Amino acid sequence: MRLLLLADTHIPKRARDLPAEVWHEVEQADVVIHAGDWVEIALLDELGERSNRLVACWGNNDGPDLRSRLPERAEVTLDGLRFTVVHETGAASGREARMAVRYPHTDVLVFGHSHIPWDTTAQTGLRLLNPGSPTDRRRQPFCTYMTATTRRGVLADVLVHQIARH
C-alpha cells in the first residue's frame, strides 16, 4: 500500500495550491494522510475528491467548518498497521516517550504543527512521522512531504521529499 503524508498545507494563506508534484503523488497513493492545518475547506474537498482514500484531522489553524468535518484525532488500521493522525504533539524534547504513553495501541503516529520533518521510533516501537509542510518551509531549507509503503503490517520506504524552490 502506497501512502502520502501531508501536514500544514495552509492553503490559501501560504500558497494558492499544492505543488504539482504533490498532486501527482495524490494520484499515485492508495491512502493520503493529512495531519491538519488546512486553513480553508476547499482543499479538503479537492483532496477528498482526488484521493483514493483520505485519512485526516484538523489543526490549530482550522476553523469551525473544518472541525465540523474532521476529527481532532483520526485512527485507522492500514495493511495491519494501526495509525493515529494528530496535529500537535508538544515540544520535541521527550516527544517519543510522551507519545508512546499517550498512544500505547498505535504503531505509527503521523503529526504536524512544527513544519519540521521528523522520523523517529520510540523505545516501545511507536514510529513518529511528521512530513513537514509542502507549502510553508518556515525555518527549513525546503518545503517537504513524505511517502511510505506498507507490506503485510510493516512500514517501509519512508522518504522525505524536498520540493524545489521556484
N, C-alpha and C positions, 0 to 999 in steps of 0.2 A: 504494500500500500504506500503510495507516494503522498507525503504531507508538505504543505506550505504553511509556514508560521509567520504571522504578521502581528504587529502591535503599533500603537502610537502613529496612526496614519494622519490624524489631524487635518482631514480634508473638509472644507477648502481653506482652512486657516494657514497651513504650511505649504500646501501645494494644491493645484487645481484638480489633479487626478493622480492616481497611482502611476508610477513609471511603466512604460510599455513592457519591459522585461518581467515586471511583477504580474501584469495581466496575462502574459504568456505562461507564467508559472501557474496561475489560477487555472488555466485551461488544461494543464498537464496533471494537476493534483487530483488525487482521489478525495482528499479532505483538505479544506482550508481552515486553519485555526487562527483566530484573531483575538488578541488579549487586550482589547479596549483602547479607549481614546480615539473614537471615530470622529467625533465633534458634530457632524451632521448626518442625518438619516439616509441621505441619498446614496452614500457609499454602501451602507448596509444592504439597501435594496439591490443595488447593482451587483455587489459581491454575492448576495444570495441567489440572484438570477444566473450568474455566470459560473458559479461553483457547482461541482458535483455534489458536494456536501459542505456545509459551513457549521463550524462549532465556534461560538464566540461569547464574550462577556462585555459588560460596559466598563468604562474607566472614569476617572475623576473629572475629566473634561466633557463627559457626556451628560446631556440634559435629560429631562423627564421623558421626551419622546423615545430616545434610545433605551433608557432604563425601563420603560414600559414593555419593550420588546425583547430585551436581553437580560439574562441573569447576572448577578454580581459575580457568581462563580458557576462555570459550566463544567460538568463532569460527563465523560463519555468513555466507553471501552472501545478501542480500535485494534483489531487484529490481536486480541488477547491482552493488550496493554491498557492500564487504567490511566487516563489523562484527566488532569484538573487544569482549568484555564481561569486565571485571575489577573487583575490588573496590577495591584500593588502587593509587594512583599516586605516592605520596610527597608531598613538600612542594609547595605551589602555585608557589613560585618556581622557574622553569625547567622547569615541567611539560611545556609544549608541546614543547620541544626534546628532553627526555629520552624522552618517549613516541614522538616521531617516529623516534628512533633505535631504540627497543625494538620498535616495531610498524611497520616500513617498508612492509609489504604490506597495511596496514589503511587503509580510507577513513574509518571512524567508530569512535572508541573511547568506549564507554559505561562509566562508572566510578561509584563511590560513596565510602563511608567518611567523608567530611567533613560530610555532611548540608547542604552548601552548593551551591546550583545553580551550574553552570558551563557556559559555551558559548563556546569559543574555537576558533581554527583555527591550527595550526602552519604555519610557512613552507613545509613540504612539502605542505600541503593537508590533512593529517590533521585531522579535526574531533573535538574533545573535548567530551563531554557528560556532565554529572553532573545527574541530575534532583532532587537533594536528597532529602528524606525526606517521605513523606506522613503520617507518624505522630510524628516527633520533630524539631521545628524547631531544637533546640539554641539557638544564638545568632542564629538567623534570625528575622525578624518573622513568617514564615508557614511552615507545612508546605507542601511542593511535590511536584510530579511533572511530567513532560514528555510532550508528544505531538509527533509529527512525521509527515511523509509522505515517501514515495519515489515518484519518477516517472522511469522509464527511467534508473536509475543516478544520479539527482540527489536529494539530501536537501533537503527544503523544509519550510516551515511549522513550524519548530521553535519550540515555545511552552513556556514555564514557566508552570504553573498553580498559583496560590496557593489553598490550602484555607482557607476562612473559619473562624475560631475560633468554637466554640460555647460 
